[in-house]
Amino acid sequence: MPEQETLMSLNTIDWVVIIGYLLINLLIGMYYRRRASGNTKDFFLSGREVSWWLAGTSMVATTFAADTPLLVSGLVATQGIAGNWIWWSMCLSGMLTVFFFARYWRRAEVLTDVELAELRYSGRPAAFLRGFKAVYLGLIMNCLILGWVTNAMVSIVSVLLGPLIEQGRVLQVTVGNHTILHYVLGAPSHTALFICVFILIPFTGIYTSLGGLWGVLVTDLFQFILKMAMVVVLAWTAVSKIGGMAALKLQLAHVSQSTHATGVAVSDPLAFFPNIHQGWTSDSLWTLPLLTFTTYLALQWWSAWYPGAEPGGGGYVAQRMFSAKNEKHSLGATLWFNIAHYALRPWPWIITGLVALAVYSPHGGLHPNEAFGANPQQGYVLVLRDYLPPALRGFMVAAFLAAYMSTLGTQLNWGVSYLVNDFYRRFISKSRSESHYVTAGKIFTIVLVLASGYVAGQLTSIRQGWQVVLNLGIGTGAVYILRWYWWRINAWSEIVAMSVAAAITLILSQVTFIGNEAVVFAKTALITAGVTTASWVLATFLTRPEPEKTLLDFYRRVHPTVYGWRRIALQAPEMPPVRDLASNTLDWVLGCLFVYTALFGTGKIIFGEPKLGFVLLLIATLSGLVIFWHLSNQGWGSLSGAQNNLKEADADQVVANAGE
């Protein structure tokens, strides 16, 4: 292992790389300025002209935030590889969006997913729901997300900028004999927060407001390639420098034995699944309690709203589906996103997290580190500091800037789309010109920049913000799924679900549960989901259904499967009934099989079990081929809503002409 440095230092070449990276992002925003200035559809949806590969890659880039490697490193250090089931389980929800909802979202032809409220529901409850969700998701929830991502970036900047922001450094600007500025830097974390809030967030806001969604999509593509390349390089370099994969496995075994010798129960940190022999509420290191694992697979994926894995689709994932050229590109984008997000991307993070555990563990680590013991999420940054070749430091800084800014860019554009389209335009300033609303979007971008900077300064940890967002969404997912498949869901179903979930989360935060953090999460999730689901189901039957005209208009526009809509479908005999539930279910099962076998097959090959790994990859390949054959045979998607209506209008005209 190289001699450890307290801080990283950057040279002239590093700064050229960093400045060059920033300039490329700015130039992309400026290049797409004209295409984003015409109207709100261009600014927020790129004129609905985006190809599947660009929309899907943008989704992947957005979910690769600055906090993600740190979060995964922390999970591996405390729960082993199996701890990643907290987000691997979301693949079930993601694939549900691919095959059951992607085409519906594209047919809806809405500007934001919040706008769907007044398409699916009617009256004052629908208007309230749309306005409330615009502010709640676009401002409050968005600021929480930006806040925890910024919190992670503060930790990274503190190391990456090294001596430049060390405590006690004096910044002084003089003109002649006059001192214009004299400032002594305080704690590195405070200086890093200042850099994020007053430099990086505003800079991202500038190119986002210039280029609109086109600028965000293209910068996402560039940023994803850069940051993915660098995390692979870091994982490869770190493993190589401690002697290879075999040496890593031996060192992890030594750490396990040393930890067990202290009286702590342990499991295998390399296991892909929890140790079922540890029991339902085990507090062993490097595994998940069976109760928690069961909660993830049986409950969380369909019941919990979480950004990027919303049951039924939503948020920036839905925005990318709206921007796709047609239903085929919408489905293809979400399919590519789920494959890349769950099957291709996790292993470099996990491997680096394992290196951190092997090197910095207080019990048997090669170089025990107190900071790692106190905050395992810092393991990723420590590996970066100690193992990254000096020649690549500038590229790694640029990669983390890319991880941070890709998420910022998407969250700003997505959040502003809510505030402009579903709040300002809907309730405050109606019937203004498109250019007026584009200008309003740029102003709201500034508001979000300032608000997110404030929230970032208030959060104390990545996990704090992440848990708040996840807990607030538990129990609401079933409503977002069933509103497409059951006519009886109404606006009050959603309102009650959101309100009760928030109330239960607040109440349970004051209750003390027995067990470790994973067990407590499972217990609170089960209670919140149960109470919330019972509440919205009761509210659905105690309130009136939506007017039949609203339901009929929605059915004609989206054309969902007839199951759950038979009563409404009878009033639209011109619409051939769709019965694709079984075929979509088959594709969903095969899609999940594809992702998980590809994920675990790759992992087995990495850890020295090539025979099993290649068998799993063969199963993944066969699953993918069957999906492709099935979709090609059945049809990737019918025409979008607008085109469908046009086709029907043309057919009516042909009938009319024939009758003349």
N, C-alpha and C positions, 0 to 999 in steps of 0.2 A: 504494500500500500504506500502511496506517495506520502511525503511528509504533510501533515494537515496544516492548513492555513486558517487563521481565524476569519479572514475575509477574502473575498475574491478581488482581484485588481484587473482593470481593463486598460488595454493599450490603444494606440491610435487606430490600428486596423479594426479593432473591436468597435470603436466609435463610428468608423466609416460604415461598417455593416449595419449598426443600429440606426444611424441617420438615414442610410440608404433604404432600409426597410420602411421607416416612417414616411419617407418621400414617395415610395411606390404606392402606399395606401392613399396618400393625399392625391397623387396624380390619377389614380383609379376613380376616386370620388369626383375629381374635376372633369374627367373624361365623360362620365355618365351624367353630368349636371343637366344637360339639355334634355336627355331622355327622361329625367325624373321631374322636370319642372312643368310638364304640360297639364297634368291633372292628378287627382289623388290615386287613381288606378295605376298610373305610371309610377308615382312616388312610393306607394305602399305595396304594389303587386307586380311591378315591372311590366305593366300592360298585358298580363296573363300570357307571356310569350317565353316562359322559361322551360328549358329542357330538363328531363328527369335527372340527369347526372349532375347538373349544376345545383338544382333545388335540393337534391338528396345530400350532396356533399356539404352544402351550406348548413343543413340540419346537423350533420356530424360535427362540423367545425364549431357550431354554436355550443353543443353539449360538451366539447373539449375545452373547458374553461380553465383558468389558472388554478382554481381550487381542486380540479378533478384529480390530478396526479397526487396531490397532498392527501386528499380524502382516501383514495385507494391505498396509499402507503400506510395511512393510519389504520384502515381496516385490516390489512395484511398483518401489521404488527400486533394487533390485539385479537383478531379472530381468524387469522390465517387466510388462505385463498378462499375458503368457504364463506368468509365474511362478505364477499362480493355478491352473494345472492340477494343482498338488499337492493341491488340495482339490476342484477342478471334476471331476477324474476319479472322485471318490467318488460322483458322481451315478449311475454305472453300478451301484454296490453298493446305493445307496439305492433305485433303481427296482426292483432285484432283490427287495429286501425288500417293496416295495409289492405286486408281482404274484405272487410265489412264496411269501412267508412270512407276510404280515400275517394272513391268515385262519387259517393253522396256529397261530400264536401265540395267537390269540383262542380257538380251539377247545381248546387245551391246558388252559385254565382254571387256570393256575398263578398264584401271587402274585408270583413273581420269575422271571426267566429262568434264574437259577442252580438253582431248584427243578426245572427240566426235567431236570437230571442224573439224578435218581432216578425220573423218569417214563420216560426213554428208556433208562436203564441200570439195573443191579441190583447188589446185593452191596456188599462193602466198597469196591471201587474207585469205585463210584458215590457212596457216602457220603463217601469221602475227597474226591472231585472237588467235590462240593457244598460241603463245609465249607471246603476250600482256596480255592475261587473266591469264597466269601462274604467271607473275610478278605482275600484278595489284591485283589479288585476293590472290595469295600465299604470297606476301610480303606486299604490301601497305595496302590493305583492311584488311588482317590478323593482321597486326600490329595495325591498328585502333581498331579492336575488342579486341585484347589482351590489348591494352592501356586503353580502358574504363573499362574493367573488373578489371584491376589492380587498376585503379582509385577508384573503389568501394571497393576493398580489403584494400586499404590504410585507408579508413574511418573505416572499421571494425577492422583492426589491432590496430588502435589508441586507440580503446576502449578495445578490448579483452586483449591486453598485459598490459594495465593499468599502474601501477607505474614503470614497467620495462623500459618504454621509455619516462617517463615524462621529460619535459624540465628542464635542469640544472643537470640532473643525470650525475655523473662522471663514466666513464669506464676507468679502469686503470689495466694494467698488469705489474707486476714486477718480475724480476728474481734476487734473492739476494738483493743487494742494488741498482740494476739498474732498472729504469722504461723503459719498452719496449713500452708501449702504455699509453697515457693519453689523453682522449677525453671527452669533455663535450657535451652531447646531446642537439640538438637544438629543434625546434618545433616537436611535436609528429608526425605530418603528414610527415615531412621530414624523420624521422627515420623509420616510417612505409613503406614509399616508398623504402628506402634503403633495408629493410628486404625483400620486395616483389621482387625487381629487382635483388638483389645479393644473395638471399638465396632461396626463393620459386620458382622463375622462373627457375634458373639453376637446382635446385633439380628435378623439373618436367621434365626438358629437359633430365636429366640423365636417369630416368627410362623409359621415352618415347623412347629415342634412343636405350636403351638396349632391350626392349621388343617389339618394333614395335607396330602394331595395336593390336596384341594379348594382349600385356601388357596394352594398353590403354583400351581395352574392359573389361578386367577382373577387373582392378582398377576402372573403371567406375561403374561396378556392385556393388563393395564393397562401393564405395564412395556414390552412390545413396541411398543405404539402410541406411547408416549412416546419411546423411544430411536430408533425408526425415523424418526419425524418430525424429530428433532433432527439426525440424521446427514445427512438430505436437505437440511435448512436449511443446515448447515455447508458441504456440497459446493456447493450453489447459490451461497451467499454468497461463498465463496472464489474460485470461478471468475469471478463477476461483478466482484469487486474487482481482479482482475488483467487485466480487459478482455474477458472472454468466452472461449468455447471456441476461437475462431480465434486469439486472442492466446496462449492456453495452448499450442496446438499449435506456434505459431511459437517460443515460448520453449523448449519441449522440443526442437525442432530445433536451437536455438542451444546448449542444454546438450549435446546429442549431438555437435555439431561441436567444441565446446570440449573435451569429454572425449576425443574422438578425436585432437585435436591434441596431447594429452599422451602419445600412443603406446598408448593403451588401445583394444582392439578393441570396437566397439559394434554394437548392432542397434537396431531401431526399438522404443522403449518402448511404442508404441501398438498393436503387433501382437498379435492374439489367439492366434496360434500361434507356436511356435518357428521360428527361421530355420534351415531344413534345410541351407542352404549353409554354415553355420558348422561342421558336422561333428558326429560322435558325442560327442566329449568337449570341446567348445568351452568356453573360459573367458571368452567375450565378455560384456560388460554387457548387460542388458536382453533377455536371451533365455534359453532353457533348452537345455542340451546335448541332442542328439537321444536319447542313451542314457537320460537321465533321463526325458524325455517318454515314450519307449517303455515304460520301467519303470512309470510311472504308469498308462498305458492298458492295458498287457498283463499287468501283474502286481499292482500295489498294490491296486487296487479290490476284487479277490476274495481276495487272500491275507492282507491286513493287517487286524487288529482295531484299530479306532480309535473312541473314544466318539462316538456320533452317526452313525457310518457303519460299523457292524459288519456284516460279511458274514452274511447270514441274519437280521439283526436282533439286538437285544440291548440291555442297559443301559437307560437312561431312555427310549429309543425303544420298546423292548419294553414297558416299564412303562406307557407311554401307550396302547399297543395293548391291554394287558390291561384297562385302565380303560375302554375304549370300550364302548358299549352292546351292540354285536354285531359280526359280521364285516364288514358293510358300513361301519360307522363306523370300524372298525379300518383297513380298506383306505383309506377316504377320508382319514383323519387322516394316514397316512404319505404318501399322494399329495400332499396339500396341503403337508405339510412339505417335501417334495423340490422342489416347484415354487417355493415361497416362498424356501427356503434357497438354491437354486442360480440361479434365473431372476430373481427380483424384488429380492433384497437386495444383491448384490455391488457394483453400480455406484456408489452414494454413497461407499463406502469407497475404491474404486479411483480415482475422480475426485479425492478429497481426497489420496490418495497421489501422484497425478500433479502436483497443485498443489505438494505438498511438494517433489517432485523439481525442478520448474521454479523454485521460489523459493529453496530452501536448498542446492541442489547446490554443492559446493565449486568446480565447474568450470562457470562460466557462469550460475550461478543469480542471480536478481534480488537476493537478499540471502544470499550464501554463509554457511553456518553450520557451525562445527566440530563441534558436538554431533550434527548430522544426518549429517555425514560419518563420524563414529565409530560412530553407532548409528542407522541409517536408520529403525528402528521408531519413533523419537521424532518423525518427521516429522508424524504425525497430530496429536500433542499440540501441536507448534509451530504448525501451521495453526490449530488451535483457539484457541491463545493470541493469535495475531496478527490473525485475521480474524473471529472471532465477535463480533457486535455486543454491546456491554456489557449491553444490556437482556435478552439471552437467556442470560447466564452462569448464572443460577440454574437455568434449565431444562436447560442442558447438564450441569451438575453432577448434577441429578436423573436425567438420561438415562444418564450413566455409572454412577451408583449403581444404576439399573435393570438395566443390562447386567451389572453385577457380581452383584447380588443375585438376579437370575433364575437365573443359573448356580449360585450358592451354594445357593439354595432347592431346586432340583432335585437337585443332587449330594448334599445332606444327606438329603433324603427317600429318594432312591434308594439311597444307601449304607447308611442305617439299615435299609431293608427287607431287605437282605442279612444284615446283622449280627443282626437280630432273627429273621427267618423261617428263615434257612438256617444259622445258627450257634447262637445262643442257644436258640431254640425247638427246633431239631433235635437238638442235642447236649448242652445244659446243663440246661435246665429244660423238660421235656416236660409236656404235659397240664395246663397252668395256664390260668386264665381269660383271655378275650380282653382284658379291661381291664388285666390284668397285663402282657400283651405290648405294649399301647399305651403303658403307663407305661415299660416297658423301652425302647421306641422313643424316648421323650423323653430318657431318660438317655443312650442311645447317641448322640443328637444332640449332647449336650454333649461327649461324648468326641471325636466327629468335629470339633467346633468347635476344641477344644484341639489335637488332632493336626494339623489342617490349618494352624493358626496357626504351629505349630512348623516344619512343612515349608516354609511360605512364607518364613520367615526364613533358610532354608538354600539355596534356589535362587537362582542368580545372574542368570538371564535367563529370558524367556518361552520362547525356542527350546530352552533346555536341558531344561525339563520336557516340552515338546511332543515333542522328539525321543526322549526316554527312553520315553514312552508308546507312540509309534508303532513304535519299534524292537522293543519287547518283544512287539508283536502281530503282527509280520511272519511269515508262514508258517502261521498258525493258522486263517486264514479258511476254507480249503477244508473243514476238518473241520466247522465250524459250518454250512456249507452242506449237506454231504453227509449229516449225521446225520438230516436230514429225508427224504432221498431214497434212502438205501441202508441196508438192514437190517444190513449187515456192520460198520458203524462201531460201536465199543464205547467203554467208558469209558477204556480205555488209549490209544485214538487221541487223545483230548483231552488226557490227562495228558502223554503223550509230546510232543505238539505244543507245549504251553505250556512244558514243561521245556526242550526242545531250543532253542526260540526264545529263551528267557531266557539259556541257556548260550552260544549262538552270539553273541548281542548282547554279552554280557560279554567274550567272547574277542576279537571284532572291535574292541571299543573300545580294545584294546591294540595293534592293528595300524595301521600308517601306510599309507594309500593315496595314490596319485598323482592329482591333479586338484583342482578346486575343490569347494566344499561340495556342490553338486548332483550332481556326478559321484561323489563319495565315497558319498553317500546311495544312488545307484543301484547301485553295486557291492556295498555291504553288504546292500542289500535283496535283490539277486539271490542272493547267497551264502546269506543267512539263510533265504529262502523255499525255495531248492533243498534245503538240508540238512534243514530242518524238515519239508518235505513228504515227502521220502524216508524220514525217520525214522518219521513217524506211519503212513505206508502200510505200512512193514515191520512196525511194532508191531501194526497191525491184523491182519495175516495170521499173525503169530507167537503171538497170544493167542486165547483162545476167544471165539466170538461170544456175545452176550447170550442168556440163556435165552429159549426161544420164547414162554413165557407173558408175559414182559416186553415182547417185541416185538409180540405179538398185542394186548396191552392198549394199547400205544402206538398201534398201527395203528387200532384201533377208536375210540380217543379223538380222534386228530388227523385220521385218514382222508386220508393223503397220496396223491399220485398213485401209481398201481400200479407204474410203472416203478421197478425197484430193490427192490420189496416183493412181487414175485409169489409167492415161496415162502411168505410170511406171509399174503398175501391169500387163498391157497387154503384157509387154515384159518378164514377168516371169510366164508363164501359169502353171508351175509346182508347184507354191505356191498357195494353196487354199486361196481365198480372205477372209479376216477377217472382219466381220461386227458386232462389239461388242460395238458400240457407245451407243446404247440405254440401253443395260444391264449395262454398266459401269456408265452411268448417273444415273440409278436407284440406284446402289450401292453407288454412291457418295451422292445422296440425303439422302438415309437411313443412311449413315455414319455420315453425318453432323447432322441429326436428333438425332442419337444415342448420339453423344458427347454433344450437347447442352442440350438435355433433362436430361442426366446424370449430367451435370454440374449444371443446375438450380434446378434439383430435390434434389441434395445433399445440395445445398445452402438453399432451402426452409426448409428442415429438420433441418439444423443447426440453422436457425433463427426462429424456432418455428412454422412452418406451415407444419406439418407432412402429412396431408391428400393430399395436392397439391403436396408435395414432392414425396410421394410414387406413385401417379398417373404418374408423370413425369418419375420416375425411371421405372415404368411398361412399358411406351412407349419406353424408352431406351432399355429395355430388349427385347421387341418384335422386335424392329428395328435390334438389334444385331442378334437375331435368324434368321430373314429373310435374313440378309446378309450372315450368315454362311450357311444357306440352299442353297441360290442362288449360292454362290461360290463353295460349295461342289457339287452341281448338274451340274454347268457349267464347273467346273474345276478351281482350284486356279491359274493355270498357266501351259503353255506348257513347254517343256524342254528348258533349256538355249540354247543360240546361238550355242555354241560349240557342245553340245549334239544333237541339232537339225540338224546341218550339218552332224554329224556322222551318225545320223539316215537316212538322205537322201542318204549319201554315201552307207550305207548298203543296202538301197532299190535299188539303181542303180546297185549294185553288184548282187543282186538277179535277177533283170531284165536281166542283162548281162549273168548270168549263165543260165537262162531259155532260152535265145536265142541261146546258143551254142549247 
